[in-house]
Amino acid sequence: MGDILSVYKVYPEEIEDIDKIKESLEKGFGDPFKVAKLEIEPIAFGLKVIKLGVVFPDKIDGLLDKLEDAIKAIDGVRDIEIEVSTLL
């Protein structure tokens, strides 16, 4: 038993929303989630995406779905894409 690291690309509805979304993500998601990485990354033609890494325990069922629902619920988030999810 250990922890899981999930890395997401978080796409904003509008590029102007990206800083507001990042601020919301910086607040975290409460226990047992820990934000491990948070940075804005250019992707193409002036578009940007937020790279978000979150660590959480693997022994509690349903945490991945709970995390993804919390990210999608943030105002201004258009979509999320999981880049990697791995055991630490």
Backbone hydrogen bonds, N-H to C=O, Kabsch-Sander energy under -0.5 kcal/mol:
donor,donor_aa,acceptor,acceptor_aa,energy
4,I,56,F,-3.5
5,L,86,T,-2.9
6,S,4,I,-0.5
6,S,54,V,-2.6
7,V,84,V,-3.1
8,Y,52,L,-3.3
9,K,81,E,-2.8
10,V,8,Y,-0.5
10,V,50,I,-2.9
11,Y,9,K,-0.6
11,Y,79,D,-3.0
13,E,76,G,-3.1
17,D,14,E,-1.9
18,I,15,I,-1.2
21,I,17,D,-2.4
22,K,18,I,-2.3
23,E,19,D,-2.2
24,S,20,K,-1.8
25,L,21,I,-2.4
26,E,22,K,-2.2
27,K,23,E,-0.9
27,K,24,S,-0.6
28,G,25,L,-1.5
33,F,30,G,-1.8
34,K,55,V,-2.1
36,A,34,K,-0.5
36,A,53,G,-3.1
37,K,53,G,-1.6
39,E,51,K,-2.0
41,E,49,V,-3.4
43,I,47,L,-2.7
44,A,47,L,-0.8
47,L,44,A,-2.6
49,V,41,E,-2.5
50,I,10,V,-2.2
51,K,39,E,-3.3
51,K,49,V,-0.5
52,L,8,Y,-2.5
52,L,50,I,-0.6
53,G,37,K,-2.7
54,V,6,S,-2.6
55,V,34,K,-2.9
56,F,4,I,-2.1
58,D,2,G,-2.3
61,D,59,K,-0.6
63,L,60,I,-1.0
66,K,62,G,-1.9
67,L,63,L,-2.6
68,E,64,L,-2.4
69,D,65,D,-2.4
70,A,66,K,-1.9
71,I,67,L,-2.3
72,K,68,E,-2.4
73,A,69,D,-1.4
74,I,71,I,-1.4
77,V,74,I,-1.9
78,R,11,Y,-2.9
78,R,76,G,-0.5
79,D,11,Y,-1.4
81,E,9,K,-2.3
83,E,7,V,-3.4
84,V,7,V,-1.4
86,T,5,L,-2.4
88,L,3,D,-3.0
